[in-house]
Amino acid sequence: MRGGFPWGIGRRLAGVRANKSCMELTIREERPDDCRTVGELVEAAFRPLAFSDHTEHLLVARLRRSEAFVPGLSLVAEAEGRLVGHVLLTRLEVVAEDRSAATVLGVVPLSVLPGLQNRGIGSALLREAHRRAVRAGFGAALLVGHADYYPRFGYVPASRFGIRFPFDAPDACCLAAELVPGSLGGVHGTVRYPAAFFGETPEA
Ligand SMILES: CC(C)(COP(=O)(O)OP(=O)(O)OC[C@H]1O[C@@H](n2cnc3c(N)ncnc32)[C@H](O)[C@@H]1OP(=O)(O)O)[C@@H](O)C(=O)NCCC(=O)NCCS
């Protein structure tokens, strides 16, 4: 099946792009018994990447146990009985100069198993996460990520909204998306990550 899948809500998704084959994909909320496999999946996804510090799986574990965690916004992609992708959206704040804070979501991180990348799994996960985020009352999402990948989902440089990240990252990689049009109007300042983002590793 070619692009433009009718990805629906929380349901079985037929026809993930593959070279010549199709596989049925389900996007669903992560369950407690998925956590170990999700950790392995995230670690595997980032293992080949030179820019990674290879601790993203530990970050996911910390965020899952933090106040920034939003139940229902840690999603897995399942195909043929195994987990093939994961996305986690957690609360972030954008703090203005007058110290007022706006709550948005951070995408930290998006992961697809190396052997199954470029088949639409990451796209399906992120689009479904956006839909669920809106239903949960969130209007915007921020991330630091691939400048060539995320614009297709509505992400633009966060600097356009006057939002800065506390990292030394290229402007083109510091991205924001209005999941609800206009939701970032009046939101500006510096992104404040939850303590868990920088915290210590929880015990397994
Ligand atoms: C990045 C990632 C999540 C994308 O998920 P995916 O399922 O492989 O990608 P999709 O099938 O949804 O999308 C494929 C498209 O994205 C592009 N793409 C995939 N990975 C990309 C990357 N790292 N940078 C830029 N574009 C990328 C492909 O070229 C393809 O483009 P096309 O539709 O124009 O042909 C996945 O490759 C992954 O887990 N990578 C390792 C971990 C990572 O980098 N996570 C994101 C951190 S910001």
The ligand as an SDF file (V2000), in Angstrom:
LIG
                    3D

 48 50  0  0  0  0  0  0  0  0999 V2000
   13.3910    9.0050   12.8340 C   0  0  0  0  0  0  0  0  0  0  0  0
   12.4150    7.8510   12.9140 C   0  0  0  0  0  0  0  0  0  0  0  0
   11.5930    7.9450   14.1880 C   0  0  0  0  0  0  0  0  0  0  0  0
   11.4760    7.9440   11.6950 C   0  0  0  0  0  0  0  0  0  0  0  0
   10.5370    6.8970   11.7550 O   0  0  0  0  0  0  0  0  0  0  0  0
   10.3290    5.9730   10.4620 P   0  0  0  0  0  0  0  0  0  0  0  0
    9.2370    5.0340   10.7450 O   0  0  0  0  0  0  0  0  0  0  0  0
   11.6500    5.3960   10.1110 O   0  0  0  0  0  0  0  0  0  0  0  0
    9.9770    7.0510    9.3420 O   0  0  0  0  0  0  0  0  0  0  0  0
    8.6330    7.1080    8.4740 P   0  0  0  0  0  0  0  0  0  0  0  0
    8.5070    5.8440    7.7250 O   0  0  0  0  0  0  0  0  0  0  0  0
    7.5190    7.5660    9.2940 O   0  0  0  0  0  0  0  0  0  0  0  0
    8.9860    8.2670    7.4700 O   0  0  0  0  0  0  0  0  0  0  0  0
    9.8390    8.0030    6.3950 C   0  0  0  0  0  0  0  0  0  0  0  0
   10.2950    9.3080    5.8320 C   0  0  0  0  0  0  0  0  0  0  0  0
   11.0510    9.9860    6.8290 O   0  0  0  0  0  0  0  0  0  0  0  0
   12.3580   10.1910    6.3550 C   0  0  0  0  0  0  0  0  0  0  0  0
   13.2630    9.9880    7.4720 N   0  0  0  0  0  0  0  0  0  0  0  0
   13.3950    8.8600    8.2070 C   0  0  0  0  0  0  0  0  0  0  0  0
   14.3410    9.0380    9.1460 N   0  0  0  0  0  0  0  0  0  0  0  0
   14.7960   10.3030    8.9950 C   0  0  0  0  0  0  0  0  0  0  0  0
   15.7910   11.0560    9.6240 C   0  0  0  0  0  0  0  0  0  0  0  0
   16.5440   10.5560   10.6270 N   0  0  0  0  0  0  0  0  0  0  0  0
   16.0050   12.3250    9.2150 N   0  0  0  0  0  0  0  0  0  0  0  0
   15.2850   12.8410    8.1910 C   0  0  0  0  0  0  0  0  0  0  0  0
   14.3290   12.1570    7.5260 N   0  0  0  0  0  0  0  0  0  0  0  0
   14.0990   10.8940    7.9260 C   0  0  0  0  0  0  0  0  0  0  0  0
   12.5710    9.1960    5.2640 C   0  0  0  0  0  0  0  0  0  0  0  0
   13.5280    9.6340    4.3410 O   0  0  0  0  0  0  0  0  0  0  0  0
   11.1970    9.1260    4.6420 C   0  0  0  0  0  0  0  0  0  0  0  0
   10.9950   10.2310    3.7950 O   0  0  0  0  0  0  0  0  0  0  0  0
    9.9760   10.1670    2.5490 P   0  0  0  0  0  0  0  0  0  0  0  0
    8.6060    9.9030    3.1120 O   0  0  0  0  0  0  0  0  0  0  0  0
   10.0960   11.5310    1.9440 O   0  0  0  0  0  0  0  0  0  0  0  0
   10.4730    9.0500    1.6880 O   0  0  0  0  0  0  0  0  0  0  0  0
   13.1290    6.4820   12.8640 C   0  0  0  0  0  0  0  0  0  0  0  0
   13.8590    6.3960   11.6770 O   0  0  0  0  0  0  0  0  0  0  0  0
   14.0300    6.2250   14.0530 C   0  0  0  0  0  0  0  0  0  0  0  0
   13.6170    5.6480   15.0380 O   0  0  0  0  0  0  0  0  0  0  0  0
   15.2950    6.6520   13.9370 N   0  0  0  0  0  0  0  0  0  0  0  0
   16.2530    6.4260   15.0170 C   0  0  0  0  0  0  0  0  0  0  0  0
   15.9030    7.2260   16.2630 C   0  0  0  0  0  0  0  0  0  0  0  0
   15.6490    8.6800   15.9240 C   0  0  0  0  0  0  0  0  0  0  0  0
   16.4210    9.3260   15.2100 O   0  0  0  0  0  0  0  0  0  0  0  0
   14.5550    9.2100   16.5070 N   0  0  0  0  0  0  0  0  0  0  0  0
   14.1560   10.5790   16.3210 C   0  0  0  0  0  0  0  0  0  0  0  0
   14.9910   11.4660   17.1560 C   0  0  0  0  0  0  0  0  0  0  0  0
   14.6600   13.1540   16.7610 S   0  0  0  0  0  0  0  0  0  0  0  0
  1  2  1  0
  2  3  1  0
  2  4  1  0
  2 36  1  0
  4  5  1  0
  5  6  1  0
  6  7  2  0
  6  8  1  0
  6  9  1  0
  9 10  1  0
 10 11  2  0
 10 12  1  0
 10 13  1  0
 13 14  1  0
 14 15  1  0
 15 16  1  0
 15 30  1  0
 16 17  1  0
 17 18  1  0
 17 28  1  0
 18 19  1  0
 18 27  1  0
 19 20  2  0
 20 21  1  0
 21 22  1  0
 21 27  2  0
 22 23  1  0
 22 24  2  0
 24 25  1  0
 25 26  2  0
 26 27  1  0
 28 29  1  0
 28 30  1  0
 30 31  1  0
 31 32  1  0
 32 33  2  0
 32 34  1  0
 32 35  1  0
 36 37  1  0
 36 38  1  0
 38 39  2  0
 38 40  1  0
 40 41  1  0
 41 42  1  0
 42 43  1  0
 43 44  2  0
 43 45  1  0
 45 46  1  0
 46 47  1  0
 47 48  1  0
M  END
$$$$
